[in-house]
Amino acid sequence: MSGLGIATIQGIVIEVCKAIVSNVWDSSVTAHFPSSQEHVKEKIMDMEEIWQFPCCWAAVDGCHISIKCPDGGAEAAKEYHNFKNFYSIVLMGLVDAKYRFVWASVGFPGNTHDAMILQATQLWKDIHENNIIPLISKEIGKVEVCPLVVADSAFPFTSWIMKPYTCAVLTPEQRYFNYRLSRARMVTECAYGQLKGRFRVLFRKCECNEQTMKTVTLACIVLHNTCIEYNEPFPQQLDIATDVTTLERRDRETVRDLLNMRTCEKVKDTSVQAGKIREALKEKLWKKNKDMECVDKIDP
């Protein structure tokens, strides 16, 4: 189309992607990471208003980004070979209530566990050692609850990462809590769906190496946030969550499978304080649910 060679075009694309990340990442992604008490409160209000989960400002999840077999052959690159039987690197992202990425890490091998990835990032160190999340809290059931990030059972259980109950037999209150937390976590699926829907290089099997795909993925995240910032409409034909033949919504497991979202082994709950916070939130959500049921019965 351009009259230039494939290698030349590839070099231009990579150069442009690097320029996008270097010059626009801070204003498009980092700027949405809460840096003040007012900013945190705004994020929490958005999550509670849109997804009805209290004290939460973001959700975290990961997905696979396809790459070609790294140098050295299959044996040398086995850590990049994931359980879905292709080579990949992991995109781990924090997403707010409006599907914007507020933080992202790309490049860990596809066979790495989610808990190991998160704990190896600078974000984990900054939160635990540098206290980058503003110190605010809300008292719920005599328990001080700090700003939370919702996650699935593969992530560590801490006072700032909220996970579902994983008991073999759940009480009605625990099942309802898991349902509400799962609804809040849907922001990650929506964000990854829009990201891979708009930029199909992340959706299809790719023959680029890990370094190239890391740069391209970060650039796509910047452009994704920019599209949201300027209210760029998302065409229905690009929506991976919708079956274009029937125009019906695909079920959640199908969507996660199409997006190559992560499924890792569960991590045991270890934090006592996090357990108290989860119990307090469970009671609050269950009480609110029962109150709503009573109102529905009384309302003619």
Secondary structure by P-SEA (a helix, b strand, c coil): cccccaaaaaaaaaaaaaaaaaccccccccccccccaaaaaaaaaaaaacccccccccccbbbbbbbccccccccccccccccccbbbbbbbbccccccccccccccccccccaaaaaaacaaaaaaaccccccbbbbbcccccccbbbbbccccccccccccccccccccaaaaaaaaaaaaaaaaaaaaaaaaaaacccccccccccaaaaaaaaaaaaaaaaaaaaacccccccccccccccccccccaaaaaaaaccccccccccccaaaaaaaaaaaaaaaaaaaaaaaaaaacc
